[in-house]
């Protein structure tokens, strides 16, 4: 009974048990996990700008609303090509002795997951406008604006990056809106967030609880394999070209009434979807969405047929076979 009456023995025993359990339950598994996982071969280290952007990502509380983890659930398939694995985070290290911001996996997904946002939305113009005023590109966005990452100038200096902001979001602004170095660094970090392809010998984890798929329609006669063109457009194109197809003046071109979209020969349109397009100085450059997101001919057909038949556009429906033929031709041309 003397043991239970001696507070020093009780305290030291509890402390010793806590230390032992911490080593067994937390420290040793963490060391073992670190030793068994190394960065993937194709992973690129963060640039100095991206490292500075990561610090800004933390400082501005982005991790509170955005995750960086693709779970092995089918619903997460929209955020990455595969579920995340431990090796994806093996190259992350503590900021310093006192701060552990190694991985920014997050705990709440109020906004989209950013694991693969560097592929999904690589446009610097879009990201800068989104930071300045999210509702300029996504009308229903609940993300706060970050105008302090930008400055107003009367005249541009060499190296300045001006962003094109729609008139309704320029209240009180008379000059040019220019991105600060902090804004450019934050965008550099976002652009660096790309899922690395696994080595050929490494098995790719599967997504679980897959939704029941619609039976494929027979390809041909203008059919697009039963895919939802409107949903694919919303996932891949709408953030820039808008749900109305009208784009954003000075930033992203309209698809409504576009001669390229409604052209009877869809080769140029498919080329832009697959390989991107730089329309400067009139508009910002478009990334190679089709290639970056590994869109199939059926998915491309569904997207362009949605664009060619929406917002008053009335162009013929392009069959999957024709899309596939043009995609093959573009690949062969690129190799030459």
CORNORHU-V81516 format. One line per field, one symbol per residue. ss: DSSP state (H for helix, E for strand, L for the rest). psi: psi as a letter, one per 20 degrees, with the letter a starting at -180 (. if undefined). burial: 1 if it has 24 or more other C-alpha atoms within 12 Angstrom, else 0. A space follows every 50 residues. Layout:
ss=???
psi=???
burial=???
This chain:
ss=LHHHHLHHHHHHHHHHHHHHHHHHHHHHHHHHHHHHLLLLLLLLLLLHHH HHHHHHHHHLLHHHLLLLLLLLEHHHHHLLLLLLLHHHHLLLLLLLLLLL LLLLLLLLLLLLLLLLHHHHLLLHHHHHHHHHLHHHLLLLLLLLLLHHHE EEELLLLLLLLELLLLHHHLLLLLLEEEELHHHHHHHHHHHHLLLLLLLL LLLLLLLELLLLLLLLLLLELLELLLLLHHHHHHHHLHHHHLLLLLLELL LELLLLLLHHHHLLLLHHHHHHHHHLELLLLLLLLELLHHHHLLLLHHHH HHHHHHHHLLLLLLLLLLLHHHHHHHHHHHHHHHHL
psi=hhgiiohgggghgggggggghggghggghggghhhiprqqhjppqprhgh ghhghhgghjkhihiprloorlqhijhiirirqqrhhhjhiprqgahipn lfqlhripmhrqqjgkhhhhmiohgghghhggnhihhohjqjpqqmhijr qpqgqqrpiqoqqopqhijkpiohbqopprhgghgghhghhinpppqqqh ipqpqqprlqqpqqppqpprkjqlkjqohgghghhhhhhgiqhijiappi gpqqhojphggjphojggghggghiapojqigrqqprmggghjlprhhgg ggghhghijrkipmrqppqhggggghggghghhhh.
burial=00000000000000000000000000000000000000100000000001 11111111000110111111100001111111111111110100000000 00111100001111111111111111111111111111000010111011 11000000001111110000000000111101111111111111111000 00000000000000000000001111111101101111111111111111 11111101011110011111111110000000111111111110111111 111111111100101011111111011000000000
